[in-house]
């Protein structure tokens, strides 16, 4: 997943506790009188940045094939039989 695609639609906001976050707006809450759902993409604190970094490293270790899709596509191609 590309970093630009991950943060697409994100915006920097100040939360009610005073911290800063990058969030993605998910729309209105049903019956919420103007309240909105959001997804916190990145909390801009030391703990938040470190936890996202650890999450990316774990994902990278769990799915190493996601890093090089062209190599995997080549490995999945059937090998042609050589003529004798």
N, CA, C and O atoms as CSV, one atom per row, in Angstrom:
chain,resi,resn,atom,element,x,y,z
A,1,UNK,N,N,0.855,-1.169,0.000
A,1,UNK,CA,C,0.000,0.000,0.000
A,1,UNK,C,C,0.900,1.231,0.000
A,1,UNK,O,O,1.803,1.343,0.829
A,2,UNK,N,N,0.658,2.146,-0.920
A,2,UNK,CA,C,1.443,3.352,-0.997
A,2,UNK,C,C,1.062,4.340,0.085
A,2,UNK,O,O,-0.084,4.379,0.534
A,3,UNK,N,N,2.031,5.136,0.497
A,3,UNK,CA,C,1.789,6.089,1.583
A,3,UNK,C,C,0.815,7.179,1.159
A,3,UNK,O,O,0.014,7.642,1.972
A,4,UNK,N,N,0.871,7.592,-0.091
A,4,UNK,CA,C,-0.080,8.605,-0.555
A,4,UNK,C,C,-1.499,8.066,-0.576
A,4,UNK,O,O,-2.448,8.785,-0.266
A,5,UNK,N,N,-1.642,6.800,-0.941
A,5,UNK,CA,C,-2.971,6.192,-0.966
A,5,UNK,C,C,-3.509,6.006,0.450
A,5,UNK,O,O,-4.711,6.135,0.683
A,6,UNK,N,N,-2.616,5.701,1.396
A,6,UNK,CA,C,-3.038,5.509,2.782
A,6,UNK,C,C,-3.565,6.812,3.382
A,6,UNK,O,O,-4.574,6.798,4.088
A,7,UNK,N,N,-2.903,7.930,3.115
A,7,UNK,CA,C,-3.295,9.209,3.680
A,7,UNK,C,C,-4.240,10.006,2.783
A,7,UNK,O,O,-4.530,11.162,3.089
A,8,UNK,N,N,-4.725,9.431,1.694
A,8,UNK,CA,C,-5.624,10.135,0.792
A,8,UNK,C,C,-6.906,10.515,1.530
A,8,UNK,O,O,-7.525,9.672,2.180
A,9,UNK,N,N,-7.295,11.754,1.432
A,9,UNK,CA,C,-8.489,12.232,2.119
A,9,UNK,C,C,-8.239,12.583,3.573
A,9,UNK,O,O,-9.177,12.932,4.290
A,10,UNK,N,N,-6.992,12.499,4.026
A,10,UNK,CA,C,-6.670,12.807,5.415
A,10,UNK,C,C,-6.468,14.298,5.621
A,10,UNK,O,O,-6.146,15.044,4.696
A,11,UNK,N,N,-6.670,14.703,6.864
A,11,UNK,CA,C,-6.419,16.108,7.203
A,11,UNK,C,C,-5.925,16.192,8.637
A,11,UNK,O,O,-6.245,15.345,9.471
A,12,UNK,N,N,-5.142,17.225,8.911
A,12,UNK,CA,C,-4.566,17.440,10.227
A,12,UNK,C,C,-5.580,18.155,11.109
A,12,UNK,O,O,-6.122,19.189,10.718
A,13,UNK,N,N,-5.843,17.609,12.303
A,13,UNK,CA,C,-6.798,18.212,13.231
A,13,UNK,C,C,-6.234,18.175,14.641
A,13,UNK,O,O,-5.343,17.384,14.949
A,14,UNK,N,N,-6.770,19.050,15.498
A,14,UNK,CA,C,-6.450,19.023,16.918
A,14,UNK,C,C,-7.600,18.352,17.640
A,14,UNK,O,O,-8.749,18.774,17.516
A,15,UNK,N,N,-7.293,17.307,18.394
A,15,UNK,CA,C,-8.311,16.551,19.109
A,15,UNK,C,C,-8.688,17.282,20.399
A,15,UNK,O,O,-8.019,18.241,20.785
A,16,UNK,N,N,-9.745,16.840,21.062
A,16,UNK,CA,C,-10.222,17.511,22.268
A,16,UNK,C,C,-9.231,17.405,23.422
A,16,UNK,O,O,-9.270,18.232,24.334
A,17,UNK,N,N,-8.344,16.411,23.408
A,17,UNK,CA,C,-7.335,16.297,24.468
A,17,UNK,C,C,-6.093,17.134,24.177
A,17,UNK,O,O,-5.153,17.132,24.972
A,18,UNK,N,N,-6.070,17.848,23.056
A,18,UNK,CA,C,-4.964,18.729,22.702
A,18,UNK,C,C,-3.950,18.118,21.759
A,18,UNK,O,O,-3.086,18.829,21.246
A,19,UNK,N,N,-4.030,16.817,21.515
A,19,UNK,CA,C,-3.078,16.171,20.608
A,19,UNK,C,C,-3.463,16.442,19.161
A,19,UNK,O,O,-4.593,16.833,18.869
A,20,UNK,N,N,-2.528,16.234,18.280
A,20,UNK,CA,C,-2.762,16.401,16.839
A,20,UNK,C,C,-2.838,15.031,16.188
A,20,UNK,O,O,-2.119,14.107,16.570
A,21,UNK,N,N,-3.712,14.910,15.205
A,21,UNK,CA,C,-3.894,13.641,14.487
A,21,UNK,C,C,-4.121,13.928,13.013
A,21,UNK,O,O,-4.545,15.018,12.631
A,22,UNK,N,N,-3.833,12.932,12.200
A,22,UNK,CA,C,-4.254,12.954,10.802
A,22,UNK,C,C,-5.436,12.000,10.738
A,22,UNK,O,O,-5.309,10.815,11.044
A,23,UNK,N,N,-6.595,12.532,10.333
A,23,UNK,CA,C,-7.813,11.733,10.315
A,23,UNK,C,C,-8.408,11.704,8.915
A,23,UNK,O,O,-8.103,12.549,8.074
A,24,UNK,N,N,-9.257,10.722,8.686
A,24,UNK,CA,C,-10.043,10.630,7.450
A,24,UNK,C,C,-11.505,10.681,7.854
A,24,UNK,O,O,-11.955,9.882,8.676
A,25,UNK,N,N,-12.242,11.612,7.282
A,25,UNK,CA,C,-13.655,11.777,7.583
A,25,UNK,C,C,-14.452,10.653,6.934
A,25,UNK,O,O,-14.277,10.360,5.751
A,26,UNK,N,N,-15.341,10.017,7.729
A,26,UNK,CA,C,-16.131,8.904,7.218
A,26,UNK,C,C,-17.602,9.252,7.037
A,26,UNK,O,O,-18.387,8.402,6.616
A,27,UNK,N,N,-17.987,10.484,7.346
A,27,UNK,CA,C,-19.364,10.890,7.116
A,27,UNK,C,C,-20.127,11.136,8.402
A,27,UNK,O,O,-19.577,11.047,9.500
A,28,UNK,N,N,-21.393,11.443,8.244
A,28,UNK,CA,C,-22.232,11.805,9.373
A,28,UNK,C,C,-22.653,10.585,10.186
A,28,UNK,O,O,-22.819,9.487,9.655
A,29,UNK,N,N,-22.820,10.811,11.495
A,29,UNK,CA,C,-23.368,9.803,12.395
A,29,UNK,C,C,-24.882,9.840,12.251
A,29,UNK,O,O,-25.482,10.913,12.308
A,30,UNK,N,N,-25.506,8.683,12.064
A,30,UNK,CA,C,-26.948,8.639,11.892
A,30,UNK,C,C,-27.633,9.108,13.182
A,30,UNK,O,O,-27.423,8.537,14.252
A,31,UNK,N,N,-28.452,10.153,13.063
A,31,UNK,CA,C,-29.149,10.703,14.223
A,31,UNK,C,C,-28.229,11.443,15.177
A,31,UNK,O,O,-28.587,11.640,16.338
A,32,UNK,N,N,-27.066,11.853,14.728
A,32,UNK,CA,C,-26.068,12.446,15.606
A,32,UNK,C,C,-26.063,13.955,15.647
A,32,UNK,O,O,-25.167,14.541,16.256
A,33,UNK,N,N,-27.033,14.616,15.020
A,33,UNK,CA,C,-27.146,16.080,15.041
A,33,UNK,C,C,-25.848,16.765,14.612
A,33,UNK,O,O,-25.370,17.685,15.276
A,34,UNK,N,N,-25.294,16.310,13.506
A,34,UNK,CA,C,-24.102,16.950,12.953
A,34,UNK,C,C,-22.792,16.294,13.344
A,34,UNK,O,O,-21.743,16.693,12.839
A,35,UNK,N,N,-22.810,15.297,14.230
A,35,UNK,CA,C,-21.573,14.601,14.584
A,35,UNK,C,C,-21.086,13.783,13.388
A,35,UNK,O,O,-21.876,13.349,12.550
A,36,UNK,N,N,-19.781,13.584,13.328
A,36,UNK,CA,C,-19.191,12.877,12.198
A,36,UNK,C,C,-18.330,11.721,12.684
A,36,UNK,O,O,-17.690,11.804,13.732
A,37,UNK,N,N,-18.323,10.632,11.903
A,37,UNK,CA,C,-17.399,9.524,12.143
A,37,UNK,C,C,-16.053,9.912,11.548
A,37,UNK,O,O,-16.000,10.656,10.568
A,38,UNK,N,N,-14.967,9.416,12.130
A,38,UNK,CA,C,-13.651,9.608,11.540
A,38,UNK,C,C,-12.775,8.417,11.881
A,38,UNK,O,O,-13.033,7.687,12.838
A,39,UNK,N,N,-11.733,8.235,11.077
A,39,UNK,CA,C,-10.736,7.196,11.298
A,39,UNK,C,C,-9.415,7.901,11.566
A,39,UNK,O,O,-8.967,8.713,10.756
A,40,UNK,N,N,-8.799,7.599,12.684
A,40,UNK,CA,C,-7.510,8.204,13.022
A,40,UNK,C,C,-6.420,7.438,12.273
A,40,UNK,O,O,-6.156,6.275,12.578
A,41,UNK,N,N,-5.793,8.085,11.299
A,41,UNK,CA,C,-4.757,7.446,10.506
A,41,UNK,C,C,-3.409,7.465,11.204
A,41,UNK,O,O,-2.653,6.496,11.134
A,42,UNK,N,N,-3.103,8.580,11.886
A,42,UNK,CA,C,-1.817,8.716,12.567
A,42,UNK,C,C,-1.962,9.737,13.682
A,42,UNK,O,O,-2.373,10.874,13.451
A,43,UNK,N,N,-1.616,9.312,14.907
A,43,UNK,CA,C,-1.606,10.229,16.049
A,43,UNK,C,C,-0.206,10.830,16.109
A,43,UNK,O,O,0.778,10.095,16.194
A,44,UNK,N,N,-0.108,12.141,16.065
A,44,UNK,CA,C,1.187,12.817,15.988
A,44,UNK,C,C,1.774,13.054,17.379
A,44,UNK,O,O,1.976,14.191,17.804
A,45,UNK,N,N,2.038,11.961,18.063
A,45,UNK,CA,C,2.766,11.950,19.321
A,45,UNK,C,C,3.896,10.951,19.168
A,45,UNK,O,O,3.929,10.187,18.203
A,46,UNK,N,N,4.818,10.953,20.113
A,46,UNK,CA,C,5.930,10.000,20.038
A,46,UNK,C,C,5.393,8.574,20.048
A,46,UNK,O,O,5.820,7.738,19.251
A,47,UNK,N,N,4.458,8.300,20.949
A,47,UNK,CA,C,3.894,6.950,21.045
A,47,UNK,C,C,3.128,6.575,19.779
A,47,UNK,O,O,3.228,5.445,19.300
A,48,UNK,N,N,2.367,7.519,19.243
A,48,UNK,CA,C,1.576,7.237,18.049
A,48,UNK,C,C,2.426,6.948,16.829
A,48,UNK,O,O,2.136,6.023,16.071
A,49,UNK,N,N,3.473,7.731,16.635
A,49,UNK,CA,C,4.359,7.527,15.485
A,49,UNK,C,C,5.126,6.220,15.635
A,49,UNK,O,O,5.276,5.480,14.664
A,50,UNK,N,N,5.620,5.923,16.847
A,50,UNK,CA,C,6.339,4.671,17.065
A,50,UNK,C,C,5.435,3.459,16.863
A,50,UNK,O,O,5.864,2.458,16.290
A,51,UNK,N,N,4.188,3.541,17.330
A,51,UNK,CA,C,3.284,2.395,17.159
A,51,UNK,C,C,2.965,2.160,15.686
A,51,UNK,O,O,2.864,1.009,15.261
A,52,UNK,N,N,2.803,3.224,14.897
A,52,UNK,CA,C,2.553,3.060,13.463
A,52,UNK,C,C,3.776,2.470,12.769
A,52,UNK,O,O,3.645,1.649,11.861
A,53,UNK,N,N,4.978,2.895,13.207
A,53,UNK,CA,C,6.217,2.365,12.643
A,53,UNK,C,C,6.348,0.869,12.923
A,53,UNK,O,O,6.721,0.102,12.036
A,54,UNK,N,N,6.042,0.452,14.154
A,54,UNK,CA,C,6.088,-0.966,14.516
A,54,UNK,C,C,5.051,-1.745,13.712
A,54,UNK,O,O,5.323,-2.860,13.268
A,55,UNK,N,N,3.868,-1.168,13.522
A,55,UNK,CA,C,2.816,-1.820,12.744
A,55,UNK,C,C,3.268,-2.056,11.304
A,55,UNK,O,O,3.016,-3.119,10.738
A,56,UNK,N,N,3.928,-1.075,10.720
A,56,UNK,CA,C,4.426,-1.207,9.342
A,56,UNK,C,C,5.509,-2.279,9.262
A,56,UNK,O,O,5.539,-3.060,8.311
A,57,UNK,N,N,6.401,-2.321,10.258
A,57,UNK,CA,C,7.449,-3.347,10.258
A,57,UNK,C,C,6.865,-4.745,10.391
A,57,UNK,O,O,7.333,-5.674,9.732
A,58,UNK,N,N,5.848,-4.910,11.238
A,58,UNK,CA,C,5.211,-6.213,11.387
A,58,UNK,C,C,4.520,-6.647,10.103
A,58,UNK,O,O,4.613,-7.808,9.704
A,59,UNK,N,N,3.831,-5.719,9.459
A,59,UNK,CA,C,3.156,-6.030,8.207
A,59,UNK,C,C,4.172,-6.413,7.140
A,59,UNK,O,O,3.939,-7.330,6.352
A,60,UNK,N,N,5.297,-5.712,7.118
A,60,UNK,CA,C,6.349,-5.979,6.144
A,60,UNK,C,C,6.928,-7.377,6.360
A,60,UNK,O,O,7.233,-8.078,5.394
A,61,UNK,N,N,7.082,-7.783,7.617
A,61,UNK,CA,C,7.624,-9.106,7.907
A,61,UNK,C,C,6.598,-10.202,7.622
A,61,UNK,O,O,6.952,-11.295,7.181
A,62,UNK,N,N,5.324,-9.898,7.877
A,62,UNK,CA,C,4.268,-10.892,7.690
A,62,UNK,C,C,3.994,-11.159,6.217
A,62,UNK,O,O,3.742,-12.300,5.831
A,63,UNK,N,N,4.041,-10.116,5.388
A,63,UNK,CA,C,3.725,-10.233,3.959
A,63,UNK,C,C,4.877,-9.677,3.119
A,63,UNK,O,O,4.736,-8.612,2.518
A,64,UNK,N,N,6.009,-10.376,3.066
A,64,UNK,CA,C,7.137,-9.836,2.293
A,64,UNK,C,C,6.853,-9.787,0.797
A,64,UNK,O,O,7.503,-9.036,0.071
A,65,UNK,N,N,5.883,-10.585,0.323
A,65,UNK,CA,C,5.581,-10.582,-1.111
A,65,UNK,C,C,4.922,-9.282,-1.556
A,65,UNK,O,O,4.907,-8.981,-2.750
A,66,UNK,N,N,4.376,-8.506,-0.620
A,66,UNK,CA,C,3.742,-7.250,-0.985
A,66,UNK,C,C,4.760,-6.209,-1.442
A,66,UNK,O,O,4.400,-5.225,-2.089
A,67,UNK,N,N,6.035,-6.429,-1.103
A,67,UNK,CA,C,7.044,-5.438,-1.460
A,67,UNK,C,C,7.421,-5.484,-2.929
A,67,UNK,O,O,7.685,-4.442,-3.529
A,68,UNK,N,N,7.452,-6.670,-3.519
A,68,UNK,CA,C,7.906,-6.810,-4.890
A,68,UNK,C,C,6.887,-7.575,-5.721
A,68,UNK,O,O,7.078,-8.765,-5.975
A,69,UNK,N,N,5.812,-6.928,-6.148
A,69,UNK,CA,C,4.780,-7.650,-6.900
A,69,UNK,C,C,5.262,-8.155,-8.253
A,69,UNK,O,O,4.768,-9.176,-8.731
A,70,UNK,N,N,6.205,-7.473,-8.880
A,70,UNK,CA,C,6.670,-7.923,-10.189
A,70,UNK,C,C,7.425,-9.241,-10.084
A,70,UNK,O,O,7.300,-10.094,-10.963
A,71,UNK,N,N,8.210,-9.422,-9.016
A,71,UNK,CA,C,8.945,-10.670,-8.840
A,71,UNK,C,C,7.996,-11.831,-8.562
A,71,UNK,O,O,8.228,-12.949,-9.022
A,72,UNK,N,N,6.949,-11.573,-7.825
A,72,UNK,CA,C,5.989,-12.631,-7.509
A,72,UNK,C,C,5.217,-13.028,-8.754
A,72,UNK,O,O,4.949,-14.210,-8.966
A,73,UNK,N,N,4.858,-12.058,-9.577
A,73,UNK,CA,C,4.139,-12.363,-10.812
A,73,UNK,C,C,5.001,-13.229,-11.716
A,73,UNK,O,O,4.494,-14.148,-12.358
A,74,UNK,N,N,6.294,-12.949,-11.774
A,74,UNK,CA,C,7.190,-13.761,-12.587
A,74,UNK,C,C,7.334,-15.174,-12.022
A,74,UNK,O,O,7.423,-16.141,-12.778
A,75,UNK,N,N,7.355,-15.292,-10.692
A,75,UNK,CA,C,7.497,-16.612,-10.074
A,75,UNK,C,C,6.249,-17.457,-10.281
A,75,UNK,O,O,6.344,-18.684,-10.304
A,76,UNK,N,N,5.098,-16.849,-10.430
A,76,UNK,CA,C,3.853,-17.582,-10.592
A,76,UNK,C,C,3.590,-18.021,-12.025
A,76,UNK,O,O,2.700,-18.836,-12.267
A,77,UNK,N,N,4.349,-17.495,-12.976
A,77,UNK,CA,C,4.158,-17.884,-14.363
A,77,UNK,C,C,4.568,-19.342,-14.555
A,77,UNK,O,O,5.577,-19.773,-13.997
A,78,UNK,N,N,3.811,-20.100,-15.329
A,78,UNK,CA,C,4.216,-21.490,-15.577
A,78,UNK,C,C,5.489,-21.522,-16.413
A,78,UNK,O,O,5.651,-20.760,-17.366
A,79,UNK,N,N,6.385,-22.424,-16.031
A,79,UNK,CA,C,7.634,-22.538,-16.773
A,79,UNK,C,C,7.417,-23.377,-18.021
A,79,UNK,O,O,6.778,-24.428,-17.970
A,80,UNK,N,N,7.941,-22.919,-19.115
A,80,UNK,CA,C,7.791,-23.663,-20.370
A,80,UNK,C,C,8.738,-24.845,-20.392
A,80,UNK,O,O,9.856,-24.772,-19.882
A,81,UNK,N,N,8.281,-25.932,-20.987
A,81,UNK,CA,C,9.124,-27.128,-21.079
A,81,UNK,C,C,10.086,-26.962,-22.240
A,81,UNK,O,O,9.715,-26.559,-23.343
A,82,UNK,N,N,11.313,-27.283,-21.952
A,82,UNK,CA,C,12.310,-27.188,-23.009
A,82,UNK,C,C,12.198,-28.407,-23.927
A,82,UNK,O,O,11.898,-29.513,-23.475
A,83,UNK,N,N,12.442,-28.191,-25.214
A,83,UNK,CA,C,12.395,-29.290,-26.173
A,83,UNK,C,C,13.657,-30.122,-26.064
A,83,UNK,O,O,14.755,-29.590,-25.902
A,84,UNK,N,N,13.495,-31.403,-26.151
A,84,UNK,CA,C,14.633,-32.313,-26.042
A,84,UNK,C,C,15.298,-32.504,-27.370
A,84,UNK,O,O,16.279,-33.241,-27.469
